[in-house]
Amino acid sequence: MQNPLGRRQVLRTSLGGAAAVGLGAGGLLVAAPGATAAPARPGRDEFPDVPGMLGDRRANELWYQFDEVTLYNSTPELEQAYADIATALGDKWERAIFDTWMSMAKSPDYPRNFTEYVSPIRGPLQILSATQLGVFDTFYRPYGRGLVGAFADFAQGVLNDPRRARPVHTMNGNPPPGYHIWFIFMRAMMLLGIDCHRWERIAPVNAMAWAVQTIAKPDQWNVKEPLPRATVAREAAKWLPRSVARLDRDFQSYPYPEGMS
């Protein structure tokens, strides 16, 4: 049975030219003061040759490896974390955490109520956070703009990777619920103090991808033509500067961002 946290199955949850149009809007993804130098990342010539691959090579590799690490070949530690989440929240825990957040986020007790709800899964969330950030950091500099481009490519459906049976790296579903589920898990990690600053900066990128995918409407079998650069830049400028408190309100709109369909 597939893990419920794989990217292609909701949370088991990429802008070829987007980084070139200045997607670090509002200084959201720039080096943080005092940030330490990260290990060297693989160069383009270090990635394996994949005949038939289309789109940015590094972004393709990011999402391929993200699936490998979080879904297809996850570690026993991560498998146990998934099991512990299911034990705490119930077998249908994706639906449970979604419904709970959607209800609690409208309450005057939010975020205290949601923090209490997710407190029992703090340990598993620490493992999940370290795993996901570890994949991101293998391919892109923390707080850098490259990850923004990878999310926008992902959302447009322009990454064709023949190593997968469904070769296009993009969020599953039409409309995809994964952006909501991922945001809710990000919020849980922030509220529990797990890599808080990192997820505060990634959450608006996830929201931007939600909007871009709403426009592009990709699927996992047919690679899409990229959206006009101006369209992607507009969504980046709109979403990347948003605060987490604003995103709490934005993600109460489902399945699409307010005013979009």
C-alpha positions, 0 to 999 in steps of 0.5 A: 500500500502506498504511503499517504504522504507521497507527493503524487498521492496528495501530500506524498506530494514545479518555471523553466524561466521563472527564476529569470523573471525575479521570483524572489518577490518581497525578499522572501527567498533570499539568504537569511542573516547568519545563514551558514554555507550549504554543501556543494550541490550536484552540477548539471553534468552530474545528473544521469542522462534520461532520454526523453526528459523535458524541462529543467534538469535540476527541477526534474531531479528534485521531484524525482528524488522527492518521490523516491525519498518520501514515497517509493523508497522511504526509510524505516524511520519515515515509514514509522513516522507515517504509521505514528501519524495514522495512529494518532489521527486515525486511518483516514488522517489526511481527510481528518487533518484537512477537515479539522484545520478547515474548521479550526482555522475559522475559530477564534481559538485558532491557532491554539486549538490546532496546535493542541490537535497536532501536538501528539504528532510532533515527533513524526513531523520532525522526521517528515520535516527533516526528510523533505527539507533534506531533499530540497537542500540537496538540489537548491540553496536554502532561502535561494530562488531556485526552489521557487522556479522548481515549484512553478515548473511543477505546477505548470506540468512542464517537467517530463520524466520518463523514469515514472509511469506517469511521467509529468511531475505535477500535483495529482488530481484535478483539482489537486488537494495536495497544496492544501494538505501540504500547507496544513502540514507546514502550519503544523510544523510551524506551530510546533516550532519545527524548522519554523523559519524554513516553512514560513518561507516555503509556504507562500511558494506552495501557495503560488504553485497552487495558483499557477496549477489552477491556471495551467491545469496540467496532467501527469501524462502529457507535458504542457507548454509553459505559461507566458512568463508574465503570467507566472511572474504575476502570480509570484508577485501576488503570492510570495510576499504573503504572510502565513496569517494571510495564507491561513485565510487564503487556504480556506478557499477550496479547491481553488484560490478565491476568484480563480477556477 
